[in-house]
């Protein structure tokens, strides 16, 4: 493994923009390239980092992350439901936001590996979705019914 793909917790110096960036990961042995973004982690960069943590059997591709995505999305909904029930219309506490951030991270992980299993990148999905939404807005059908409008 080269030193370029062995980035430890803390900071690393980026040759591209000649500045230091914080890292939130240990080593990523299986990454062939490190996708650089000047303003935080890019979607495809996250997807590549998530890939090295996949531990489910290859024959469960698509199935395992789909079930996981459904479960984690339910956990996000459950936390929001409890906030609605208990908060008396007060903003979420920092503790609630921190717990929700963890669950949203799990949703993102499952989405990233599901997309990978389907041969898609997160950037590709995001770009397609924004194009679809802008097209619907231009045609005045954002509030319409059905998937194809």
Secondary structure as GFF3:
##gff-version 3
##sequence-region A 1 149
A	DSSP	three_ten_helix	3	5	.	.	.	ID=ss1
A	DSSP	beta_strand	10	14	.	.	.	ID=ss2
A	DSSP	beta_strand	19	23	.	.	.	ID=ss3
A	DSSP	alpha_helix	43	51	.	.	.	ID=ss4
A	DSSP	three_ten_helix	58	60	.	.	.	ID=ss5
A	DSSP	alpha_helix	63	86	.	.	.	ID=ss6
A	DSSP	alpha_helix	94	117	.	.	.	ID=ss7
A	DSSP	alpha_helix	122	139	.	.	.	ID=ss8
###
